[in-house]
């Protein structure tokens, strides 16, 4: 999708719909704006249902203060304008009340972004602005003061969060990533003490690369490939809806045959991926004009060494990742379905997936189809795309139930004898 060709009003409706649909604000909460090339500020209206916005509801505020539109602009317009005055490169501002970040706003602190590398890189600096009445000039000054310090996200005391970006999609990505980071911190604290990454570890992550792959132009596309592209996109969007993937995080790949597979591209918004966006890799060559996921060489290695594996996912589900951040054991022997799908979960130290991919590859087997990379991601393998997605979904379900159970009492695992009965009943090796 060519977002830069969308009208500002359509962009605002699209992003507000994502925020509301993902339970990151309420019907009356939150506001978004875009500063266009003419100096006009396009902003969501005041007092209008955020779950049913149309392009006709969006307000256009001229540089002289005149308003075009059938509604009043958001009462928070003053702080949006103040941010644009303070940061001349900013072209979009997102403000809402996502629950995890509101929790941090109540403690008047910002969530640490160094428990996994992506938030630290995507968001940058996060600051906290002192409380003032919503819509007041003083609130705008407080927020702008923090943005002037180079922050791209600001926690508003007892209120919510504001993020900025060079366009509304980058501002939203920071907003969504920071909420994920806040939720991840909260879930981790329920298990134990979160372990942060060192600056050297984050630098190591930044320096990773996908490897050099030559380009090829596909001569033809089989019916199998066409079907696989649509199936992958459908499950990628579902993974996003289930919060297993984020805007630009989360990778699926699917073997076509032999040394040929499809994989998600780097940097593309997962919600809007289309079949043509996926990257085909044949014998170590990538489809011309496209950038595959940076984990492409790991996927290829797994497919080469494990002919029974036909699909791979790399995801960041918050509840599973809480176990990897606190170094807490995630034992799948909770209910039969969890054990059957997950079996044994192996763990790898941070960085192993890009510094020692062979280590990850050797950890995978029929009885151990998942690898949790500490402070990084969950790798899932399956015999088919659906089988892989099922394991991913069950993994997050299992982690969530374990965290909830630990807040009630000590979870009781399925016994060794009961495991043997399940192995026999379902012919598990």
C-alpha positions in Angstrom: 0.0 0.0 0.0 1.3 3.5 -0.9 0.6 5.4 2.3 2.2 8.6 1.0 -0.5 8.8 -1.6 -3.3 8.7 1.0 -5.0 11.9 1.9 -4.2 13.1 5.5 -7.9 12.6 6.5 -7.8 9.0 5.3 -4.5 8.3 7.1 -5.9 9.7 10.4 -9.1 7.5 10.1 -7.0 4.5 9.3 -4.6 4.9 12.3 -7.4 5.8 14.8 -9.3 2.7 13.8 -6.2 0.6 14.6 -5.8 2.3 17.9 -9.4 1.8 18.9 -9.8 -1.7 17.5 -6.7 -2.8 19.4 -8.1 -1.5 22.7 -5.5 1.2 23.0 -8.0 3.9 23.6 -11.7 4.4 24.4 -14.6 5.9 22.3 -13.9 9.4 23.5 -10.2 9.2 24.2 -7.1 10.1 22.1 -6.4 12.3 19.2 -4.0 12.2 16.1 -2.8 15.0 13.8 -0.8 15.4 10.6 1.0 18.6 9.6 0.9 18.8 5.8 3.2 20.5 3.3 1.0 23.7 3.3 1.3 24.1 7.1 -2.3 22.9 7.7 -2.9 20.7 10.7 -5.3 17.8 10.1 -6.7 16.5 13.4 -9.3 14.2 14.8 -12.4 16.0 16.2 -13.6 16.6 19.7 -16.3 14.4 21.2 -16.8 12.1 18.2 -16.9 8.3 18.5 -13.3 7.1 17.8 -14.6 3.7 16.7 -16.7 5.1 13.8 -14.7 8.0 12.4 -15.0 8.9 8.7 -12.8 11.2 6.6 -15.6 13.8 6.8 -15.2 14.0 10.5 -11.6 15.1 10.3 -10.8 18.8 11.0 -8.4 21.0 8.9 -6.8 23.8 10.9 -5.2 26.5 8.8 -2.0 28.3 9.9 -4.1 31.4 10.8 -6.3 29.4 13.1 -9.3 29.0 10.8 -11.0 25.6 10.9 -12.5 23.8 8.0 -14.9 20.9 8.9 -18.2 20.1 10.5 -16.8 19.4 14.0 -14.6 21.2 16.5 -11.0 20.1 16.5 -9.7 18.0 19.5 -9.3 20.1 22.7 -5.7 18.8 22.7 -5.0 20.8 19.5 -2.7 23.3 21.4 -0.2 20.7 22.4 -0.1 19.2 18.9 0.7 22.7 17.5 3.3 23.2 20.2 5.1 19.9 19.3 5.2 21.0 15.6 6.7 24.4 16.6 9.3 22.7 18.8 10.3 19.9 16.5 10.4 21.2 12.9 11.0 17.8 11.4 7.9 16.2 13.0 4.9 15.7 10.7 2.6 13.7 12.9 1.6 13.4 16.5 -0.3 10.5 18.1 -1.9 10.7 21.6 -4.1 8.1 23.3 -4.6 6.2 26.6 -3.4 2.6 26.1 -3.8 0.7 29.4 -0.2 -0.4 30.1 1.2 3.1 29.4 -1.6 4.7 31.5 -0.4 2.4 34.3 3.0 3.9 34.0 1.6 7.4 33.8 -0.1 6.7 37.2 3.3 5.9 38.7 4.8 8.9 36.8 7.5 6.8 35.3 8.4 5.6 31.8 8.8 1.9 31.0 12.4 0.7 30.4 12.9 0.1 26.7 16.1 -1.9 27.0 14.6 -5.3 28.0 14.4 -6.2 24.3 16.3 -4.3 21.5 13.6 -3.2 19.2 11.8 -0.6 21.4 15.1 1.0 22.2 15.8 1.4 18.5 12.3 2.2 17.2 11.3 4.7 19.9 14.5 6.3 21.0 14.4 8.5 24.1 11.2 8.5 26.3 10.4 11.3 28.7 7.8 12.2 31.3 5.8 15.4 31.2 4.3 17.0 34.4 0.6 16.9 34.8 -1.6 19.7 33.7 -5.3 20.1 32.7 -6.1 18.5 29.3 -6.2 21.1 26.5 -4.4 23.8 28.5 -1.5 25.9 27.3 0.6 24.8 30.2 0.2 21.1 29.2 1.4 21.9 25.7 4.4 23.7 27.1 5.2 20.7 29.4 5.0 18.2 26.6 7.0 20.4 24.1 9.7 20.8 26.7 10.3 17.1 26.8 10.1 16.7 23.0 12.7 19.5 22.8 15.1 17.2 24.7 15.1 14.8 21.7 12.5 12.4 23.0 10.2 10.8 20.5 7.7 9.6 23.1 6.4 11.4 26.2 4.5 9.9 29.1 1.9 12.4 30.4 1.5 12.1 34.2 -1.9 10.7 35.1 -3.0 10.9 31.5 -1.5 8.9 28.7 1.2 9.0 26.1 2.2 11.2 23.1 4.5 10.1 20.2 5.8 11.9 17.2 7.2 11.0 13.8 8.1 12.0 10.3 4.7 10.6 9.3 1.7 9.2 11.1 2.8 5.6 10.5 6.1 6.1 12.2 4.5 8.0 15.1 2.0 5.1 15.4 4.8 2.5 15.3 6.5 4.2 18.2 3.2 4.5 20.1 2.4 0.8 19.6 5.9 -0.4 20.3 6.0 1.6 23.6 2.7 0.1 24.7 4.0 -3.4 23.9 7.1 -2.6 25.9 5.0 -1.4 28.9 2.9 -4.5 28.8 6.0 -6.7 28.6 7.5 -5.0 31.6 4.3 -5.4 33.6 3.9 -9.1 32.7 7.6 -9.7 33.4 7.3 -8.2 36.9 4.6 -10.8 37.7 7.2 -13.5 37.1 10.3 -12.1 38.6 13.0 -9.4 37.9 13.4 -8.4 34.3 16.9 -8.6 32.9 17.9 -5.6 30.8 20.2 -5.7 27.8 23.6 -4.0 28.0 24.5 -1.2 25.5 26.9 -3.6 23.9 24.1 -6.2 23.3 21.9 -3.6 21.7 24.8 -2.4 19.5 25.3 -6.1 18.5 21.6 -6.3 17.5 21.9 -3.1 15.5 24.9 -4.4 13.6 23.2 -7.7 12.5 22.5 -8.1 8.8 20.6 -10.4 6.6 23.6 -11.4 4.6 24.3 -10.7 1.0 21.8 -12.5 -1.3 21.9 -12.1 -5.1 18.8 -11.1 -7.0 16.8 -13.1 -9.5 13.6 -12.4 -11.5 11.1 -15.2 -11.2 10.3 -16.7 -14.6 6.9 -17.9 -13.4 4.8 -18.4 -10.3 3.2 -21.7 -9.7 -0.3 -22.1 -8.3 1.3 -23.4 -5.1 3.2 -20.2 -4.7 0.2 -18.0 -5.4 -1.9 -19.9 -2.8 0.9 -19.8 -0.3 1.2 -16.0 -0.6 -2.4 -15.4 0.2 -2.4 -17.9 3.0 0.7 -16.3 4.6 -0.8 -12.8 4.4 -4.0 -13.9 6.0 -2.2 -15.5 8.9 0.2 -12.5 9.3 -2.8 -10.2 9.7 -4.3 -12.6 12.2 -1.0 -12.8 14.1 -1.1 -9.0 14.2 -4.7 -9.0 15.5 -3.7 -11.5 18.2 -0.7 -9.3 19.3 1.7 -12.0 18.3 3.2 -9.6 15.7 3.6 -5.8 15.8 3.6 -3.2 13.0 7.0 -4.0 11.7 8.0 -7.0 13.8 7.2 -10.6 13.2 8.3 -13.0 10.5 6.7 -15.9 8.7 8.2 -18.1 6.1 6.8 -21.1 4.2 8.7 -23.7 2.2 7.6 -24.0 -1.4 9.8 -26.9 -2.4 13.5 -27.9 -2.0 15.5 -24.8 -1.3 12.7 -22.3 -2.2 10.6 -20.5 0.3 8.5 -17.3 0.9 9.4 -14.9 3.7 8.1 -11.6 5.0 9.9 -8.5 4.0 11.9 -6.1 6.2 10.2 -3.0 7.5 6.8 -3.4 6.0 3.7 -2.9 8.1 2.3 -6.4 8.9 -1.3 -5.3 9.0 -1.2 -4.1 5.3 1.0 -6.8 3.8 -0.2 -8.0 0.4 0.8 -11.2 -1.4 3.0 -9.3 -3.8 5.0 -7.9 -0.9 6.3 -11.3 0.2 9.8 -12.3 -0.9 10.6 -15.5 -2.6 14.1 -17.0 -2.0 15.4 -19.6 -4.4 18.7 -21.4 -3.8 20.1 -18.4 -1.8 18.8 -15.8 -4.3 16.2 -13.2 -3.3 13.4 -12.0 -5.5 14.6 -8.8 -7.3 13.8 -5.5 -5.8 12.7 -6.8 -2.4 14.4 -7.0 1.0 13.7 -10.2 3.0 13.6 -10.5 6.8 17.0 -10.1 8.4 16.5 -13.6 9.7 16.4 -15.1 6.1 19.7 -17.0 6.4 18.5 -18.7 9.7 15.3 -19.7 7.9 17.2 -21.2 5.0 19.5 -23.1 7.3 16.6 -24.6 9.2 14.9 -25.7 6.0 18.1 -27.2 4.7 18.8 -29.2 7.8 15.2 -30.1 8.7 13.4 -31.4 5.7 10.3 -32.1 7.8 9.8 -28.4 8.6 7.8 -26.4 6.1 7.0 -23.2 8.0 8.8 -21.0 10.5 7.6 -18.0 12.6 9.7 -15.6 14.6 7.4 -13.6 17.0 7.3 -11.4 20.1 4.2 -12.5 22.1 4.3 -10.5 25.4 3.5 -13.3 27.8 6.0 -15.7 26.3 8.7 -13.0 26.2 8.1 -12.3 29.9 9.6 -15.8 30.6 12.6 -15.0 28.4 13.2 -11.6 30.0 13.0 -12.9 33.6 14.9 -16.2 32.7 11.9 -18.1 34.1 11.2 -21.6 33.0 8.2 -22.0 30.6 7.0 -25.6 31.0 4.3 -26.6 28.5 3.0 -29.4 30.8 0.0 -27.4 31.8 -2.9 -28.8 29.8 -2.7 -31.7 27.2 -3.1 -29.3 24.2 -0.2 -27.1 25.4 2.1 -30.1 25.8 1.1 -31.7 22.5 1.7 -28.5 20.5 4.8 -27.2 22.3 6.4 -30.3 23.8 9.8 -29.2 25.1 10.8 -25.5 24.8 14.5 -24.9 24.4 16.2 -21.6 25.3 19.0 -19.7 23.7 21.0 -16.7 25.0 20.4 -13.3 23.5 22.2 -12.9 20.1 22.5 -16.6 19.3 20.0 -16.3 16.5 22.2 -14.0 14.5 25.7 -14.7 15.8 25.4 -18.5 16.0 22.4 -19.7 13.8 23.7 -23.2 13.8 23.2 -23.4 17.5 19.6 -22.4 17.1 19.2 -24.9 14.2 20.6 -27.8 16.3 18.2 -27.1 19.1 15.2 -27.8 16.9 13.6 -31.3 16.7 10.2 -32.9 16.5 10.1 -33.0 20.3 11.4 -29.5 20.6 9.9 -27.4 17.9 10.3 -24.0 19.7 13.2 -21.9 20.8 12.9 -19.0 23.1 15.8 -16.5 22.5 16.2 -14.5 25.8 15.4 -10.8 25.5 14.7 -11.3 21.8 12.0 -13.5 20.3 10.2 -16.8 20.0 11.1 -19.1 17.1 8.4 -21.6 16.1 8.6 -24.4 13.5 5.9 -26.5 12.0 5.1 -29.1 9.4 2.7 -26.6 7.7 1.9 -22.9 8.0 -1.3 -23.7 10.0 0.6 -26.0 12.3 3.3 -23.4 12.9 0.7 -20.7 13.6 -1.2 -23.1 16.0 2.0 -23.7 18.0 2.6 -19.9 18.2 -0.9 -19.2 19.4 -0.9 -22.0 21.9 2.5 -20.9 23.2 1.2 -17.4 24.1 -2.0 -18.9 25.5 0.1 -21.2 27.7 2.4 -18.5 28.9 -0.6 -16.3 29.8 -2.3 -19.0 31.8 0.9 -19.8 33.7 1.3 -16.1 34.7 -2.3 -15.9 35.8 -2.0 -19.2 37.7 1.1 -18.0 39.6 -1.0 -15.1 40.9 -3.4 -17.6 42.4 -1.1 -20.3 43.7 1.7 -22.7 42.6 0.8 -24.3 39.2 0.7 -28.1 39.2 2.3 -29.7 36.1 1.0 -32.8 34.3 3.0 -35.7 35.8 5.6 -37.8 34.0 3.2 -40.7 34.0 0.5 -38.6 32.5 3.0 -37.3 29.9 3.7 -40.9 28.9 0.0 -41.6 28.5 -0.3 -38.5 26.2 2.7 -39.6 24.1 1.2 -43.0 23.6 -2.3 -41.8 22.9 -1.1 -39.3 20.3 1.8 -41.2 19.0 4.3 -38.6 20.0 8.0 -39.3 19.8 
